[in-house]
Structures are given as structure tokens and as C-alpha cells.
Amino acid sequence: MNLKQLSHMLSLSQTTVSRALNGYPEVNEETRRRVMDAAKRHGYRPNPSARRLATGKTGMIGYVLPTGTSVDIDPHFVEFLSGLGDYARSHELDLVLSPADADDQETTYRRIVANRQVDAVYISSPRPADRRVALVNTLGIPFIVHGRSEGFDFDYPFTDIDNEGAFHEAARLLVQLGHRRLALINGDDRETFAIHRERGVRRALAASGLTLGERHVCSVVMTEENGYRATRRLLEQSDAPTAIACSSLIMALGVVRAVRDLGLTIPGDLSLIAHDDVFPWLKPENFSVPLSTTRSSIRLAGARVAERLAARISGLEEGARGEVWPVDLVVRGSVAGAPG
């Protein structure tokens, strides 16, 4: 079925049907839903070239993928991408990955915008005063940042979770349980999420007159092996912590292995709270001791970023609104009072 046939069947003009299919805000919701239902029912798919000519839009979301020997594509990225892809697929959007040198992503952003290859882009893993955010904000293309950057004199659209609040609440619980020596096994502390998590732990400790010693902070790539090595290093110190806050369930697997290898127990010798990105294949309740967590789905974050990008492409969302999602603290069996 082509556009003319679909329009005739619905007794609507081809312009109205085209605008409904492409998300123009001037089409009312009832008409949009009627057109979308009919298109789906009859298997109508707009010709990409014709759509681009008619609307000036490609139907594509762009992501500049950093590459190189220093870059790891980890499960957190894949899970986020799955959520983004789920939404994009169900809304007739495609995702374009453009590889770039990790140290010069700006050149690729300029190229894909100048060539009009995509309708919008998203930026992930931001750092303070992130050069990508500063650049894209000047390029005139819709964008969303997954996470936050700091140090700018302008606002920009982002979707993030309350990393500082989550780890503040986790550390506060451990302090309330009597722990005085806490450690943090964190992600890359050049990235804002990790900076915010450390800030939350330090703020909770400071409220009780405690500090987070530099020897009790580990910043590592979030893998099981790094979680293991960091825990061994922490627990073999003379002033070993009695509780650990950990930035990933994947690293928590390594924490649990290290505790076991040292002949210790959770929570008898060590209390543990980790961040749960809600991987479908790694559930905190299935750990040998059910794991206490701060919990927020990274897959849902991916879907939300795609939803907001689609809205910005169609003109339904404008401005520089930031979203900060609250994070749940789920207490299970991995925390207890500090050992005597």
C-alpha cells in the first residue's frame, strides 16, 4: 500500500497522513492514532527517500561511538542501547552508530550534522565541561545527554538518575548500622556519574563526622575482575573497611568472590550495597546472600532518551529541560551492624 492508497482509504489528504506519520504537532492526537493504526494494520511503510524529500527528516537517531584500544563496550552500554532500540524500532526510527577516535569525537559530530545524516543525536558517559555537549549545543541539531555534565554557563536537555542521592542514602544506612570505615568501589571518576556517587558517600559520612579515606576509594572500569582486585586491596589493608558501596552489580560479583577467597562472610565481616542497573540476566536476589542495592533501570533510561529525541525531532519537546530520576534503595540480606 502506498501513501495515496492509505490516504484514500482514510478519506484524508496525503499531506495530513504524511504529517501524522512523521509526528508533526499540528495533527491532532485522534487523527494521528487513526493514521498510525491503519498504517500498521495494512503494512504501510513510508519510502525513506520520499520521506526525506517531503519532510527534510531522515528518521534516524545518531550516536558517535568512541573506538580505540582504550575503549571498552561494556554491558551497561549494551543494556542502555537495547532500551533505546526497543523504542526506536516501535516508532519507525533507526539508530546510526558513527565510529570515531575516542580523543576526537567532535570531528565526527560536525560531519554527521553537516551531511544531515541524522535528525538528532544523544551523548552518553559525560564528563565535567564535556566538549561534546559544548559543541553539539552550537550545531543546531536536537540532542539529549544521558547523564549530566557540569561547568557550563548554559542549560541543555538531559536524562539522568540521582546518583549523588542514591549513594548518600546507601552510605547513610551503613552509618546508621554502626559502620565507621566505609569504602567506595566506583566507576571511572573522570565521568560525572562517578563524581556524584563519591560526593553522595562523602556527604553522608560528613554528616556523622566521618571521612572517606583516599585509600578507601577505588576508581576502576566496572568489570567483575576489577571488583575482585579492588576488594582484595581494600580488605588486606590494616584499616580494612567494614562496609563497601559498589557502583555496579557486575563489580559486586568480584567483591563477593574476594570476600569468599579471604575466608570472610557477608554480612558478618563486610556489609555490601551495590548499584543495580536491572540487568535481566543478573539479579541481586540471586546472589549467595541477597544483595542490597540502589536500583534504577538503565534499559528504561535508554527508552526514555529515545522517546525524548523523537519528541524533539517532531517539535513536541523544546527547550533545555533536565530530568533527574529518583533511585530506590532496596535493603536485603547483605547489610548488618558493624562487626564488634
C-alpha positions in Angstrom: 0.0 0.0 0.0 1.3 3.4 -0.9 0.6 6.8 0.6 -2.1 7.7 -2.0 -4.0 4.5 -1.3 -3.7 4.9 2.5 -4.9 8.5 2.3 -7.9 7.5 0.1 -8.9 4.7 2.4 -8.9 7.1 5.4 -10.5 9.9 3.4 -7.7 12.2 4.4 -5.3 14.3 2.3 -1.9 12.9 1.6 -0.4 15.8 3.4 -2.3 15.1 6.6 -1.4 11.4 6.5 2.2 12.2 5.9 2.3 14.7 8.7 0.6 12.3 11.1 3.1 9.5 10.2 6.0 11.9 10.8 4.8 13.3 14.1 4.0 16.8 13.2 2.4 18.6 16.3 -0.3 20.3 14.3 -2.0 16.9 13.7 -4.4 16.2 16.5 -3.9 13.0 18.6 -7.1 11.3 17.4 -6.1 11.6 13.7 -2.5 10.6 14.4 -3.6 7.5 16.2 -6.1 6.6 13.4 -3.4 7.0 10.8 -0.8 5.1 12.7 -3.2 2.2 13.4 -4.2 2.0 9.7 -0.6 2.1 8.6 0.3 -0.7 10.9 -2.7 -2.8 10.1 -2.1 -2.6 6.3 1.7 -2.8 6.5 2.4 0.6 5.1 5.9 1.8 5.4 7.0 5.2 4.0 9.7 5.3 1.4 12.8 6.7 3.3 13.9 8.8 0.3 10.4 10.2 -0.3 10.0 10.9 3.4 13.3 12.8 3.5 12.3 14.8 0.4 8.9 15.6 1.9 9.9 16.4 5.5 13.6 17.1 5.4 13.9 14.3 8.0 15.9 11.0 7.9 14.0 9.1 10.6 17.4 8.4 12.2 19.0 8.9 15.6 22.8 9.2 15.7 25.3 8.1 18.2 29.1 8.8 17.9 30.7 5.6 19.1 34.2 6.1 20.6 36.7 3.5 19.4 40.3 2.5 20.1 42.3 0.2 22.3 41.4 2.2 25.4 37.6 1.9 24.8 35.5 -0.9 26.4 32.0 -1.6 25.2 30.5 -2.9 28.5 27.1 -4.5 29.4 25.8 -1.1 30.8 26.1 0.4 27.3 24.5 -2.6 25.6 21.6 -2.6 28.0 21.0 1.1 27.5 21.2 0.7 23.8 18.6 -2.2 24.0 16.1 0.2 25.6 16.8 2.9 23.1 16.5 0.4 20.3 13.2 -1.0 21.6 11.6 2.4 21.5 13.1 3.4 18.2 12.0 0.2 16.4 8.4 0.5 17.6 8.3 4.2 16.4 9.8 3.7 12.9 13.2 5.2 13.9 16.6 3.9 13.1 19.8 4.2 15.1 23.0 5.1 13.3 26.4 4.4 15.0 29.3 6.5 13.7 32.7 5.3 14.9 35.1 8.0 16.0 38.6 8.3 17.5 37.9 8.4 21.3 40.1 11.6 21.6 38.5 13.4 18.7 34.7 12.8 18.6 34.0 16.4 17.8 35.1 15.9 14.1 32.5 13.2 13.6 29.7 15.2 15.2 30.4 18.0 12.9 30.5 15.7 9.9 27.2 13.9 10.6 25.4 17.2 11.3 26.8 18.9 8.2 25.8 15.9 6.0 22.3 15.8 7.6 22.8 12.1 8.2 20.5 12.1 11.3 17.7 14.0 12.8 19.0 14.0 16.4 21.9 12.7 18.5 22.5 11.5 22.0 25.6 11.8 24.1 26.5 9.3 26.8 29.1 9.0 29.6 29.5 12.8 30.0 32.4 14.3 31.9 32.5 17.8 33.6 32.7 20.5 31.0 32.3 17.9 28.3 33.5 19.2 24.9 30.8 17.1 23.1 28.0 18.8 24.9 29.5 22.3 24.3 29.9 21.5 20.6 26.5 19.9 19.9 24.8 22.8 21.7 26.0 25.1 18.9 25.3 22.8 15.9 21.5 23.4 15.8 20.6 19.7 16.0 18.2 18.2 18.6 20.1 16.3 21.2 19.8 14.7 24.7 22.6 13.9 27.1 22.3 10.6 29.1 23.7 11.8 32.3 25.0 15.2 33.2 27.9 17.4 32.6 28.9 20.4 34.8 30.7 23.6 34.4 28.7 25.3 31.6 27.0 28.7 31.6 24.1 27.3 29.5 21.3 24.7 30.1 20.9 21.7 28.0 18.4 18.7 27.8 19.4 15.6 29.8 18.0 12.5 31.4 19.9 11.2 34.5 19.4 9.4 37.7 20.1 10.9 41.2 23.5 9.2 41.6 24.5 11.5 44.5 21.2 10.9 46.3 21.4 7.2 45.8 24.8 6.7 47.2 24.1 9.2 50.0 21.2 7.1 51.1 23.3 3.9 50.8 26.1 5.3 52.9 23.7 6.8 55.4 22.2 3.4 56.0 25.6 1.9 56.6 26.5 4.6 59.1 23.2 4.1 60.9 24.2 0.4 61.2 27.3 1.4 63.1 29.9 1.3 60.3 32.7 3.8 60.6 35.1 2.6 58.0 33.4 2.6 54.6 34.9 2.1 51.2 33.7 3.0 47.7 34.4 0.9 44.6 33.5 3.3 41.9 33.5 3.6 38.1 35.6 6.0 36.1 36.0 9.0 38.3 36.5 11.2 35.3 32.8 10.8 34.5 30.1 12.8 36.2 28.1 9.8 37.5 31.1 8.5 39.5 31.8 12.0 40.8 28.3 12.3 42.0 28.3 8.9 43.7 31.5 9.7 45.6 30.1 13.1 46.5 27.0 11.3 48.0 29.1 9.0 50.1 31.3 11.8 51.4 28.3 13.9 52.3 26.6 11.1 54.3 29.8 10.4 56.2 30.5 14.1 56.9 27.0 14.4 58.5 28.3 12.0 61.2 31.7 13.4 61.5 33.3 10.7 59.4 35.5 10.9 56.3 36.2 8.7 53.3 39.9 8.0 53.3 41.7 8.1 49.9 42.9 4.6 50.4 39.2 3.5 50.7 38.3 4.9 47.2 38.8 2.8 44.1 38.1 4.1 40.6 38.1 1.3 38.0 36.5 0.0 34.8 33.3 -1.7 36.0 34.2 -5.4 35.5 34.0 -8.5 37.8 37.8 -8.8 37.8 38.3 -5.2 38.8 35.7 -5.6 41.6 37.7 -8.6 42.8 41.1 -6.9 42.8 39.8 -3.7 44.4 38.2 -5.7 47.2 41.3 -7.7 47.9 43.3 -4.5 48.0 40.8 -2.9 50.4 40.4 -5.9 52.8 44.1 -6.6 53.0 44.8 -3.2 54.5 45.4 -2.7 58.2 42.4 -0.4 58.4 40.1 -2.6 56.2 36.6 -1.3 55.7 33.6 -3.0 57.4 31.3 -1.9 54.6 31.6 -1.3 50.8 29.4 0.7 48.4 29.9 -0.6 44.9 28.9 1.2 41.6 27.8 -2.0 39.7 26.3 -5.4 40.3 29.0 -6.7 37.8 31.7 -5.5 40.1 29.8 -6.8 43.1 30.3 -10.3 41.7 34.0 -9.7 42.2 33.5 -8.3 45.6 31.7 -11.5 46.7 34.4 -13.7 45.2 37.2 -11.8 47.0 35.3 -12.0 50.4 34.9 -15.7 50.0 38.6 -16.2 49.0 39.7 -14.3 52.1 37.6 -16.6 54.3 35.2 -13.8 55.3 31.5 -13.6 55.1 28.8 -11.1 54.0 27.3 -9.5 56.1 29.2 -11.0 59.1 32.5 -9.4 58.3 31.5 -7.0 55.5 28.3 -5.2 54.5 27.8 -4.6 50.8 25.5 -2.3 48.8 25.8 -2.1 45.0 24.0 -0.2 42.3 21.6 -2.3 40.3 21.0 -1.2 36.6 18.4 -4.0 36.4 20.1 -6.4 34.0 17.7 -9.2 33.2 20.4 -11.8 33.5 21.9 -10.6 36.8 19.5 -10.3 39.7 20.6 -9.2 43.2 18.2 -11.5 44.9 20.0 -14.5 43.3 23.4 -13.7 44.9 24.6 -16.2 47.6 23.5 -13.6 50.1 20.7 -11.4 48.6 22.3 -8.1 47.8 21.1 -4.7 49.0 21.0 -2.3 46.1 20.3 1.2 44.8 18.1 0.4 41.8 17.3 2.1 38.5 16.8 0.5 35.1 19.3 1.6 32.5 17.1 0.0 29.8 14.2 2.3 30.8 16.6 5.2 30.6 17.5 4.2 27.1 13.9 4.1 26.1 13.2 7.5 27.7 16.1 9.1 25.8 14.7 7.7 22.5 11.2 9.0 23.5 12.5 12.5 24.2 14.6 12.5 21.0 11.6 11.6 19.0 9.6 14.4 20.6 12.4 16.9 19.9 12.6 15.8 16.3 8.8 16.3 15.9 8.8 19.6 17.8 6.7 18.2 20.7 9.6 19.0 23.1 11.6 22.1 23.1 13.9 23.9 25.5 16.7 22.6 27.7 14.8 20.6 30.3 16.7 18.2 32.5 15.2 15.1 34.1 16.6 13.6 37.3 15.1 10.2 38.2 14.9 9.2 41.9 16.6 5.9 42.8 15.2 3.2 45.0 17.2 1.8 48.0 16.3 -1.9 48.3 17.6 -3.5 51.6 18.3 -7.2 51.5 20.5 -9.6 53.5 23.9 -8.2 52.6 23.9 -5.5 55.2 24.1 -5.8 59.0 25.5 -4.0 62.0 29.2 -3.3 62.1 31.2 -6.3 63.4 32.3 -5.8 67.1 
